[in-house]
Amino acid sequence: MATAAAASPSEPEAEPKTGPNAEGEEDEVKAARTRGQVLTRAVAAATYKTMGPGWDQQEEGVSESDGDEEYAMASSAESSPGEYEWEYDEEEEKNQLEIERLEEQLSINIYDYNCHVDLIRLLRLEGELSKVRTARQKMSEIFPLTEELWLEWLHDEISMALDGLDREHVYDLFEKAVKDYICPNIWLEYGQYSVGGIGQKGGLEKVRSVFERALSSVGLHMTKGLAIWEAYREFESAIVEAARPIAGFLSPFDREQTFDSQLEKVHSLFRRQLAIPLYDMEATFAEYEEWSEEPVPESVIQNYNKALQQLEKYKPYEEALLQAEAPRLAEYQAYIDFEMKIGDPARIQLIFERALVENCLVPDLWIRYSQYLDRQLKVKDLVLSVHNRAVRNCPWTVALWSRYLLAMERHGVEHRVIAVTFEKALSAGFIQATDYVEIWQAYLDYLRRRVDFKQDSSKELEELRSAFSRALEYLKQEVEERFNESGDPSCMIMQNWARIEARLCNNMQKARELWDSIMTKGNAKYANMWLEYYNLERAHGDTQHCRKALHRAVQCTSDYPEHVCEVLLTMERTEGTLEDWDIAIQKTETRLARVNEQRIKAAEKEAALAQQEEEKVERKRARAEKKALKKKKKTRGMDKHKADEDDEKEWGDDEEEPPSKRRRVENSIPPPAETQDLEAETGLFGKSVPVDVDPPSKQKERAAALKRDVPKVLHDSTKDSVTVFVSNLPYSMGEPDTKLRPLFEACGEVVDIRPIFSNRGDFRGYCYVEFKEEKSALQALELDRKNVEGRPMFVSPCVDKNKNPDFKVFRYSTALEKHKLFVSGLPFSCTKEELEEICRAHGTVRDIRLVTNRAGRPKGLAYVEYENESQASQAVMKMDGMTIKENVIKVAISNPPQRKAPEKPEARKAPGGPMVPRQIYGARGKGRTQLALLPRALRRPSAPGAQAENGPAPQPAVPTSAATEAPKMSNADFAKLLLRK
């Protein structure tokens, strides 16, 4: 899969620097002194060439080699801090092994950007200059290089340049460098290097040409353009100063042709610069006043004042860029909108280029820029250059490739070049199957427009048909194998092919074959597909095939059969015979009757399911009423009665539990100490000795006393809108009210916090938090999943699901989210901050969620949400397979599998017996340890014909009524039964 270039470093909006690689003040001074000598010698040569042989150069002669040698020294002084002496030691062997590993990795995946950078760095460190050059050339063919990489390459090549051929090679490198991104520093280096070759034929014109192109590219840059203007002006001023001593010896005509014209060039540069809004304009104007021997013209002053006014308008946007942090996309977007309103094409192009330096991996920005050039400027070289750079920076974006193909066709590029570009697009590594369908459609549209359909056959037509066949084969093999889908479920490519064959080639036989293939791919059930085929037959076929298509449509369509039947009857009404009409009536009535029957069955099934749900709710309500009625009838002591009433208020809405479970809950109060001693001495089924046991009334009094000590929580459902339900709290939390109140008071005034306790007084891990205002409750929902004492706290709305059965609790999205990544294989020790630091290198991270269990322990999974789809796609390609703390992680676009709804327990009929309820086990099924621990003497009889889970088959069952009427037993009764054994 192809990957895009890494984001370019941020473009600092500060004072321009002419020596980006200088190290220390001494190196800067030395480099400046050397550059000054080169400039002096070059100026002398340029003056000699400009003034002619009449001027005798009294200083030492100037040759081309001198200039090259001096500039090479300057470049070497800037780029190389010293001479290195390499020794064959362990470090070098280690580097060689790493170089071999990187070369092998690139042979597997040539689109690994970081691998290219590391290889170049190591080769340069080892002094392998020829290998470094080859590695850089390979990388530049695939990716656009950053300003730092280009400057490093250029300085190395300059230091190795020995003759004119090497100089031309360096010139070619500069030309490539200035095309990748807008880089003022590279233009400045280009101008300075060209000064070194001024002694060559056409050297002076070369220098001026480079500086003029630099001004066209970055001269309007408000913060960095000043350096280019000053360098160009100083060069021309140096020529003037070198020629000034001999100007008095020239004739008036020669002086006018040479010295005065050179003087006018400097005046022109000052005037052009002062008419452009740039930082430090005041200093430039003062310098011009001081340099000029005559007063500054009024027109220049007017243009200067106008530029100052424009500068004030631009300053807010420039200052916003200075204050913001990279990549500053929002600030650049605002700046672009401002420039678009003004409408100056040069400034619009410049601001787009500045924005792309820091946001080269944002496809939307490239699309907007290329769209402006396509619609407004329409300059072939400029438009195609931008499109080419766009697909090199964001090769995974199919929209950029489609626009590139259209632009090439629009500007008359050769077919061979367009075909090569299309092949590159296929190997770009798109992230969706539909992207491949889109690029194939764009290319097929282009091929169709090349064909002259007035001819029966042509080379272009055969190429078009061959491309259609290849597209279908490619989608079937390459795309479907990779994505498990072709990306074209509606067969749009085959539909287009069929239309072309029918309408433009008059080949209905081929069109019918294509439509038959379309219908066999699962589209026969859709009415719109049949009607599309019918319309094609109607326009280019015959009535017989139209009738045949509609008859098949009536039999196969399942979504809108009435529509198809209506179209068939309409055709027979206008064109068919009586026999055709009768056949159509018979087929449509039969089909519609069958469809109505199916719909009735489906409606009955749905109604039955709805009725079952209603009956289930009704049974639940009846059980609750019955339970409440039974509890009211139990008046065994005032204390017991009061305890039962409290339980009814708190747990009255719960479902009735099975009898065995209810007895276990009711008897959950710790037994008396005597009973505990009994169990400790004899065991559950051992022999026992007579022991005094408290009477049941005394045990009930003790249980009621314990229940009175446990606070009962009463919840008012009318306050649900201002209340939240908090769960998954640690059971060991002491004083939940005190610990949770500061946390929730940050959302608003808290009226009450009601923790829930068990009958024994233990905290059950959840509570109600009531606020004074509804907005505070809504704000509190944002605390969901917040870590509290090592566990994620769940915060949800307070809703009675019995009254609101359709209420859905918040769940994370399970649909495809192209801007979100799913990361697996993370080490459990990886923190959110560490993962964010890794992900931030590939785009703006909006949110990171580490997946944990209910206890708050990490699962090694995470979801990373980026600002847009392109950043997420880039991160997938860069991070998938990355090693973090010795763990190899997997990264993919977030697309969770669909969750299957849990099956509802249904009644089943036992073989040879009546209907019995199916056994329902937990989420992990029936465990091996699910043994019957109840003594056989106390077991309830099973239903007739039912087999026991463990032990022998049960005895004949007692009537159900007798089983249900058995009185409840207390702990004392249970102990007596054991002692009776």
SETITOR-717141 format. One line per 8 residues: number of its first residue (from 1); their letters; for each residue y, x, z of C-alpha. Coordinates in steps of 0.1 Angstrom, whole numbers. Example, Ala and Ser with C-alpha at 12.3 -4.5 7.8 and 13.67 -1.06 7.14 Angstrom:
BEGIN
1> as> -45/123/78; -11/137/71;
***
This chain:
BEGIN
1> mataaaas> 0/0/0; 34/13/-9; 58/19/18; 96/21/16; 118/50/25; 128/53/61; 162/40/69; 190/64/61;
9> psepeaep> 209/78/90; 240/60/101; 272/68/83; 296/80/109; 330/65/104; 350/95/116; 370/124/103; 352/140/73;
17> ktgpnaeg> 336/174/77; 333/198/49; 308/220/65; 279/197/77; 255/225/84; 278/252/99; 265/265/132; 291/277/157;
25> eedevkaa> 327/286/152; 320/321/139; 298/308/111; 325/282/102; 351/309/101; 330/332/80; 320/304/56; 356/293/52;
33> rtrgqvlt> 367/329/46; 340/334/19; 348/301/3; 385/311/2; 376/343/-16; 355/323/-41; 384/299/-47; 409/328/-52;
41> ravaaaty> 387/345/-77; 379/312/-95; 416/303/-96; 424/336/-110; 399/331/-138; 411/295/-144; 447/308/-146; 438/335/-170;
49> ktmgpgwd> 421/308/-192; 450/284/-188; 478/309/-193; 462/327/-221; 460/365/-228; 498/369/-222; 491/370/-185; 477/404/-173;
57> qqeegvse> 455/400/-144; 465/427/-121; 439/421/-95; 402/430/-98; 384/414/-127; 365/382/-122; 331/376/-137; 307/347/-135;
65> sdgdeeya> 282/366/-115; 309/374/-89; 316/337/-84; 279/329/-82; 273/357/-58; 302/348/-35; 292/311/-34; 256/319/-28;
73> massaess> 268/340/2; 289/311/14; 260/286/11; 237/311/27; 261/315/56; 262/277/61; 226/269/56; 208/299/72;
81> pgeyewey> 216/309/107; 199/342/102; 171/361/86; 136/352/97; 108/377/99; 75/359/98; 44/373/115; 8/362/111;
89> deeeeknq> 2/348/146; -14/318/161; 17/296/154; 15/304/117; -22/296/116; -15/263/133; 12/255/108; -11/263/79;
97> leierlee> -37/239/93; -11/212/97; 1/218/61; -35/213/48; -39/181/68; -6/167/55; -15/175/19; -49/158/23;
105> qlsiniyd> -32/128/38; -8/126/9; -36/128/-16; -49/96/1; -16/78/5; 13/92/-15; 36/65/-1; 36/80/35;
113> ynchvdli> 73/88/39; 70/106/72; 42/127/59; 64/139/30; 92/149/54; 68/168/78; 52/187/49; 86/198/35;
121> rllrlege> 97/209/70; 66/230/76; 66/246/41; 103/255/45; 95/270/79; 67/291/64; 90/303/36; 68/287/8;
129> lskvrtar> 98/282/-15; 79/272/-46; 57/248/-27; 88/234/-10; 104/227/-43; 73/210/-56; 70/189/-25; 106/178/-27;
137> qkmseifp> 103/169/-63; 72/147/-56; 90/129/-28; 122/123/-48; 102/107/-76; 89/81/-51; 117/77/-25; 155/80/-25;
145> lteelwle> 164/110/-3; 188/109/26; 220/129/26; 205/155/50; 174/160/29; 196/165/-3; 220/189/14; 191/210/27;
153> wlhdeism> 175/211/-7; 207/220/-25; 215/248/-1; 181/263/-6; 184/261/-44; 219/275/-44; 207/305/-23; 180/312/-49;
161> aldgldre> 202/307/-80; 206/340/-99; 218/332/-134; 232/305/-156; 199/287/-160; 195/284/-123; 231/271/-120; 222/244/-146;
169> hvydlfek> 192/235/-125; 214/232/-94; 238/210/-114; 209/187/-123; 199/184/-86; 235/175/-77; 234/148/-104; 202/133/-89;
177> avkdyicp> 216/136/-54; 247/116/-61; 227/87/-76; 206/79/-46; 233/69/-21; 271/72/-19; 275/106/-1; 310/120/2;
185> niwleygq> 296/153/16; 274/158/-14; 303/152/-37; 324/177/-18; 296/203/-20; 292/195/-57; 329/202/-64; 329/234/-44;
193> ysvggigq> 298/247/-61; 313/239/-96; 343/261/-87; 319/290/-85; 310/286/-122; 346/284/-134; 341/316/-153; 315/301/-176;
201> kgglekvr> 323/284/-208; 338/250/-200; 338/259/-163; 374/246/-157; 366/213/-174; 334/210/-154; 352/214/-121; 378/187/-130;
209> svferals> 351/164/-143; 331/167/-111; 362/160/-89; 373/130/-111; 338/115/-108; 339/121/-71; 372/103/-68; 358/74/-88;
217> svglhmtk> 328/72/-65; 343/78/-30; 380/82/-35; 386/48/-21; 366/55/10; 392/49/37; 378/74/62; 360/100/40;
225> glaiweay> 378/98/7; 406/120/20; 385/151/20; 378/147/-18; 414/142/-26; 425/172/-6; 399/195/-21; 408/185/-57;
233> refesaiv> 445/188/-50; 441/222/-33; 422/235/-63; 449/224/-87; 476/237/-64; 459/271/-62; 461/274/-100; 498/266/-98;
241> eaarpiag> 505/292/-71; 485/318/-90; 505/312/-122; 539/309/-105; 546/348/-105; 543/350/-143; 559/317/-152; 593/334/-155;
249> flspfdre> 580/358/-182; 568/330/-205; 588/314/-233; 601/279/-227; 574/264/-250; 546/283/-233; 559/275/-198; 561/238/-207;
257> qtfdsqle> 526/239/-222; 510/258/-193; 528/261/-160; 547/228/-162; 517/208/-172; 497/223/-144; 525/214/-120; 524/178/-133;
265> kvhslfrr> 487/176/-125; 494/183/-88; 522/157/-88; 499/132/-104; 472/138/-77; 497/133/-49; 510/100/-65; 475/87/-72;
273> qlaiplyd> 464/94/-36; 496/79/-20; 489/46/-39; 456/41/-22; 452/29/14; 436/59/32; 437/71/68; 464/98/75;
281> meatfaey> 485/86/46; 517/96/65; 506/132/67; 499/132/30; 533/118/22; 550/144/44; 531/171/27; 542/158/-7;
289> eewseepv> 578/158/4; 576/193/16; 557/206/-15; 578/188/-41; 610/206/-52; 626/173/-62; 630/141/-42; 601/117/-42;
297> pesviqny> 605/91/-69; 613/55/-58; 582/42/-76; 560/65/-56; 577/54/-23; 571/17/-33; 534/23/-40; 531/42/-8;
305> nkalqqle> 546/14/13; 524/-11/-5; 493/10/3; 504/12/40; 505/-26/41; 471/-28/25; 458/-3/51; 469/-26/79;
313> kykpyeea> 448/-54/64; 417/-32/62; 421/-16/96; 404/-44/116; 373/-41/95; 373/-3/96; 378/-3/134; 350/-28/138;
321> llqaeapr> 327/-3/120; 339/25/142; 332/6/174; 298/-9/164; 265/8/164; 243/15/134; 232/-2/112; 263/-25/116;
329> laeyqayi> 250/-50/91; 271/-79/105; 303/-59/103; 295/-48/68; 288/-84/58; 322/-95/71; 338/-65/53; 321/-75/20;
337> dfemkigd> 332/-111/23; 368/-99/28; 366/-77/-3; 350/-105/-24; 380/-127/-16; 404/-100/-28; 383/-94/-59; 389/-57/-66;
345> pariqlif> 356/-46/-84; 359/-9/-74; 364/-17/-37; 336/-43/-37; 313/-18/-52; 323/8/-27; 318/-14/4; 284/-25/-9;
353> eralvenc> 274/12/-13; 287/20/22; 267/-8/37; 235/2/18; 237/38/32; 228/23/67; 210/-8/56; 189/5/26;
361> lvpdlwir> 158/-15/38; 175/-49/38; 164/-67/6; 190/-95/10; 218/-70/7; 203/-54/-24; 199/-89/-39; 235/-98/-32;
369> ysqyldrq> 248/-65/-46; 227/-67/-78; 236/-104/-83; 273/-95/-82; 269/-67/-107; 248/-90/-130; 274/-118/-130; 307/-99/-128;
377> lkvkdlvl> 306/-63/-140; 277/-64/-164; 278/-26/-170; 244/-16/-183; 241/18/-166; 255/7/-133; 235/-25/-132; 201/-9/-140;
385> svhnravr> 208/20/-117; 214/-4/-87; 183/-24/-96; 162/8/-98; 175/20/-64; 168/-14/-49; 131/-14/-58; 127/22/-47;
393> ncpwtval> 141/13/-12; 124/-21/-8; 93/-20/-31; 76/-48/-11; 102/-74/-21; 91/-93/-52; 125/-108/-58; 140/-74/-65;
401> wsryllam> 113/-66/-90; 118/-99/-108; 155/-94/-110; 150/-58/-123; 128/-71/-151; 154/-97/-161; 182/-71/-160; 162/-48/-182;
409> erhgvehr> 156/-75/-207; 192/-87/-205; 205/-52/-214; 180/-46/-242; 157/-20/-226; 127/-9/-246; 95/-29/-242; 76/2/-232;
417> viavtfek> 99/9/-203; 97/-27/-191; 59/-26/-192; 59/6/-172; 82/-10/-146; 59/-41/-143; 29/-18/-137; 49/-1/-109;
425> alsagfiq> 56/-35/-94; 19/-44/-93; 12/-13/-73; 42/-18/-49; 20/-35/-22; 34/-70/-18; 25/-87/15; 17/-122/2;
433> atdyveiw> -6/-135/-26; 22/-157/-39; 43/-126/-46; 18/-114/-72; 19/-148/-88; 57/-146/-90; 58/-112/-106; 32/-121/-131;
441> qayldylr> 52/-153/-140; 84/-132/-145; 66/-107/-168; 48/-135/-188; 81/-153/-193; 95/-120/-207; 66/-117/-231; 69/-153/-242;
449> rrvdfkqd> 106/-147/-251; 95/-118/-273; 72/-139/-295; 84/-155/-328; 64/-187/-328; 74/-195/-364; 47/-170/-374; 10/-181/-371;
457> sskeleel> 0/-148/-355; 18/-117/-345; 13/-87/-323; 36/-101/-297; 16/-134/-295; -17/-115/-291; -1/-94/-264; 11/-126/-246;
465> rsafsral> -24/-141/-247; -39/-109/-235; -14/-108/-206; -23/-144/-196; -60/-135/-195; -53/-103/-175; -31/-122/-151; -59/-147/-143;
473> eylkqeve> -84/-119/-139; -61/-99/-117; -54/-129/-94; -91/-136/-92; -103/-101/-84; -75/-80/-69; -54/-106/-51; -82/-130/-40;
481> erfnesgd> -103/-101/-27; -73/-88/-6; -58/-121/7; -88/-144/5; -67/-166/-18; -54/-164/-53; -19/-174/-44; -19/-200/-72;
489> pscmimqn> -37/-231/-60; -20/-253/-85; -28/-229/-113; 8/-227/-125; 0/-197/-147; -27/-216/-165; -5/-246/-168; 22/-225/-185;
497> wariearl> -3/-210/-208; -16/-245/-217; 19/-257/-225; 26/-227/-247; -6/-232/-266; 1/-269/-271; 38/-269/-277; 46/-236/-294;
505> cnnmqkar> 12/-226/-310; 0/-262/-318; -34/-252/-304; -45/-283/-284; -81/-272/-283; -72/-241/-262; -48/-262/-241; -77/-286/-233;
513> elwdsimt> -100/-258/-223; -74/-245/-200; -68/-279/-184; -106/-283/-179; -106/-250/-161; -76/-261/-139; -94/-293/-129; -125/-275/-119;
521> kgnakyan> -105/-254/-94; -101/-283/-69; -72/-301/-86; -90/-331/-100; -82/-352/-69; -45/-350/-74; -28/-377/-95; 1/-355/-105;
529> mwleyynl> -22/-329/-122; -39/-356/-143; -5/-371/-153; 7/-337/-163; -23/-333/-186; -18/-368/-199; 18/-362/-208; 8/-330/-226;
537> erahgdtq> -18/-350/-246; 7/-377/-252; 32/-353/-267; 10/-330/-286; -25/-346/-287; -39/-380/-297; -45/-414/-281; -83/-408/-278;
545> hcrkalhr> -79/-378/-256; -51/-395/-236; -75/-424/-229; -103/-400/-220; -80/-381/-196; -68/-413/-178; -104/-426/-174; -114/-394/-158;
553> avqctsdy> -83/-395/-136; -91/-430/-124; -126/-419/-112; -114/-386/-96; -80/-392/-81; -80/-397/-43; -43/-394/-33; -26/-420/-55;
561> pehvcevl> -52/-438/-75; -29/-469/-79; -4/-448/-99; -31/-435/-123; -45/-470/-128; -11/-484/-136; -5/-457/-162; -39/-464/-178;
569> ltmerteg> -32/-502/-180; 3/-495/-194; -11/-474/-222; -38/-500/-231; -12/-528/-229; 9/-511/-256; -17/-493/-278; -53/-504/-269;
577> tledwdia> -75/-531/-283; -90/-560/-264; -122/-540/-258; -101/-511/-244; -82/-534/-222; -114/-550/-208; -128/-515/-201; -96/-504/-184;
585> iqktetrl> -95/-536/-162; -131/-532/-152; -127/-495/-143; -94/-499/-124; -106/-529/-104; -139/-512/-95; -121/-480/-85; -94/-498/-65;
593> arvneqri> -120/-520/-47; -139/-489/-37; -107/-472/-25; -96/-503/-5; -131/-504/11; -128/-467/21; -94/-473/35; -106/-503/55;
601> kaaekeaa> -134/-483/70; -110/-455/78; -86/-479/95; -114/-495/115; -126/-461/126; -91/-452/137; -87/-485/154; -120/-480/172;
609> laqqeeek> -108/-446/184; -75/-461/196; -94/-488/214; -116/-463/231; -86/-444/243; -71/-476/256; -103/-485/274; -105/-451/289;
617> verkrara> -69/-454/302; -78/-489/316; -109/-476/333; -90/-448/348; -64/-473/361; -91/-496/375; -108/-467/393; -75/-457/408;
625> ekkalkkk> -69/-493/420; -104/-495/434; -101/-463/452; -68/-474/467; -83/-507/478; -113/-490/495; -91/-467/514; -70/-496/527;
633> kktrgmdk> -101/-513/540; -112/-483/560; -96/-488/594; -116/-465/616; -88/-455/640; -51/-454/636; -50/-416/630; -76/-418/602;
641> hkadedde> -58/-447/587; -24/-428/587; -41/-397/572; -56/-418/544; -22/-433/536; -6/-399/533; -34/-388/510; -29/-419/489;
649> kewgddee> 9/-411/485; 2/-375/475; -30/-378/454; -31/-414/444; -28/-408/407; -58/-384/405; -90/-395/388; -119/-406/411;
657> eppskrrr> -142/-377/417; -180/-379/417; -195/-391/450; -210/-357/458; -178/-339/452; -158/-365/472; -181/-360/502; -176/-323/499;
665> vensippp> -138/-327/499; -137/-351/527; -158/-329/548; -139/-297/540; -126/-295/575; -142/-266/593; -172/-279/614; -173/-275/651;
673> aetqdlea> -181/-241/666; -214/-254/679; -225/-264/644; -215/-230/631; -235/-212/657; -264/-234/648; -263/-224/612; -259/-187/622;
681> etglfgks> -290/-188/645; -315/-209/625; -303/-207/589; -299/-237/566; -336/-247/564; -350/-228/594; -364/-243/626; -339/-253/652;
689> vpvdvdpp> -336/-261/689; -318/-290/704; -281/-284/705; -253/-307/718; -231/-320/690; -198/-338/694; -199/-375/686; -184/-384/652;
697> skqkeraa> -153/-400/667; -143/-367/683; -148/-348/650; -127/-374/632; -99/-370/658; -100/-332/653; -99/-336/615; -70/-361/617;
705> alkrdvpk> -51/-337/639; -55/-308/614; -43/-331/586; -13/-341/606; -2/-305/607; -2/-300/569; 31/-312/554; 27/-338/527;
713> vlhdstkd> 47/-335/496; 62/-367/483; 75/-366/447; 101/-390/434; 93/-396/397; 128/-409/391; 141/-373/396; 119/-358/369;
721> svtvfvsn> 149/-349/347; 163/-326/374; 130/-312/386; 107/-285/372; 71/-278/380; 63/-242/389; 27/-229/389; 5/-198/387;
729> lpysmgep> 21/-184/418; 2/-160/441; -18/-179/467; -9/-151/491; 28/-158/488; 43/-164/522; 72/-188/526; 74/-198/490;
737> dtklrplf> 106/-217/496; 125/-187/509; 112/-163/481; 118/-187/452; 152/-201/461; 172/-170/451; 154/-169/418; 162/-205/409;
745> eacgevvd> 197/-206/424; 207/-184/395; 202/-214/372; 222/-238/394; 224/-255/428; 189/-261/442; 185/-293/462; 149/-288/474;
753> irpifsnr> 118/-266/468; 86/-284/477; 55/-261/478; 21/-277/478; -4/-268/505; -41/-276/509; -56/-295/538; -61/-262/556;
761> gdfrgycy> -25/-253/552; -30/-227/525; -5/-224/497; -20/-238/464; 1/-217/440; 25/-244/427; 55/-263/438; 84/-286/427;
769> vefkeeks> 119/-273/424; 146/-300/423; 181/-292/411; 214/-311/414; 221/-312/377; 199/-317/347; 214/-287/328; 202/-264/357;
777> alqaleld> 167/-277/353; 168/-270/315; 181/-235/322; 153/-229/347; 127/-234/320; 139/-200/306; 122/-184/336; 88/-193/322;
785> rknvegrp> 64/-163/323; 87/-143/346; 68/-119/367; 67/-129/404; 47/-106/427; 26/-93/399; 18/-126/382; 35/-145/354;
793> mfvspcvd> 52/-176/368; 48/-208/347; 78/-231/346; 74/-265/328; 92/-298/328; 82/-323/354; 65/-351/334; 39/-377/345;
801> knknpdfk> 13/-374/317; -2/-408/327; 31/-424/318; 38/-401/289; 4/-392/273; 21/-379/241; 40/-352/260; 32/-318/247;
809> vfrystal> 36/-287/268; 53/-257/252; 30/-235/233; 38/-205/212; 37/-211/174; 4/-208/157; 18/-209/122; 26/-180/99;
817> ekhklfvs> 58/-162/111; 68/-136/86; 94/-120/109; 70/-116/138; 42/-90/142; 10/-92/161; 0/-59/177; -35/-52/191;
825> glpfsctk> -52/-23/206; -23/-13/228; -31/8/259; -29/-13/291; -4/11/305; 21/6/276; 53/-11/288; 76/-34/270;
833> eeleeicr> 103/-7/269; 80/19/254; 68/-5/227; 104/-16/220; 114/21/216; 87/25/189; 95/-7/171; 132/-2/171;
841> ahgtvrdi> 129/26/146; 119/1/119; 145/-26/124; 164/-48/149; 140/-61/175; 149/-96/188; 121/-100/213; 88/-84/225;
849> rlvtnrag> 62/-104/244; 33/-85/260; 3/-109/263; -11/-110/299; -37/-131/317; -29/-155/345; -29/-127/370; -3/-108/350;
857> rpkglayv> -25/-80/338; -20/-69/302; -46/-76/275; -35/-49/251; -18/-74/228; 18/-80/219; 41/-100/197; 72/-83/182;
865> eyenesqa> 99/-104/167; 122/-88/142; 156/-100/128; 142/-107/94; 111/-107/72; 119/-74/54; 121/-54/87; 88/-69/99;
873> sqavmkmd> 71/-60/66; 85/-24/68; 72/-21/104; 37/-33/94; 34/-6/68; 48/21/91; 30/11/124; -4/-1/113;
881> gmtikenv> -29/26/124; -4/44/146; -17/62/177; -1/53/210; -14/71/241; -47/79/223; -51/43/212; -51/34/175;
889> ikvaisnp> -32/1/172; -34/-26/146; -3/-43/133; -2/-75/111; 21/-103/103; 17/-130/130; -6/-157/116; -30/-169/144;
897> pqrkapek> -61/-188/133; -60/-226/137; -73/-238/171; -102/-262/170; -96/-293/191; -121/-296/219; -149/-321/212; -148/-352/232;
905> pearkapg> -179/-360/253; -197/-389/237; -226/-410/249; -260/-401/236; -293/-419/238; -321/-401/255; -355/-402/236; -374/-432/247;
913> gpmvprqi> -349/-443/273; -315/-460/277; -281/-445/271; -273/-417/296; -241/-397/300; -244/-363/283; -242/-333/307; -208/-316/304;
921> ygargkgr> -207/-279/313; -178/-255/316; -162/-235/289; -190/-209/291; -218/-235/291; -246/-238/317; -249/-207/337; -282/-193/349;
929> tqlallpr> -271/-198/385; -265/-235/382; -293/-244/407; -296/-275/428; -288/-264/464; -289/-299/479; -320/-305/501; -345/-327/483;
937> alrrpsap> -344/-352/512; -307/-358/504; -309/-359/466; -299/-391/448; -324/-405/424; -318/-397/388; -317/-422/359; -351/-433/346;
945> gaqaengp> -366/-409/321; -342/-381/330; -357/-346/336; -346/-325/366; -327/-293/360; -348/-273/384; -380/-281/402; -406/-309/396;
953> apqpavpt> -399/-341/379; -381/-368/401; -399/-396/417; -394/-432/405; -357/-442/408; -343/-465/434; -321/-493/420; -286/-482/412;
961> saateapk> -271/-507/435; -289/-492/465; -277/-458/456; -241/-468/453; -242/-488/486; -254/-458/507; -230/-451/535; -210/-419/536;
969> msnadfak> -223/-393/560; -203/-371/583; -210/-335/593; -227/-347/625; -250/-370/605; -258/-342/581; -266/-319/611; -289/-345/627;
977> lllrk> -309/-349/594; -314/-311/594; -325/-311/630; -349/-340/624; -368/-318/599;
***
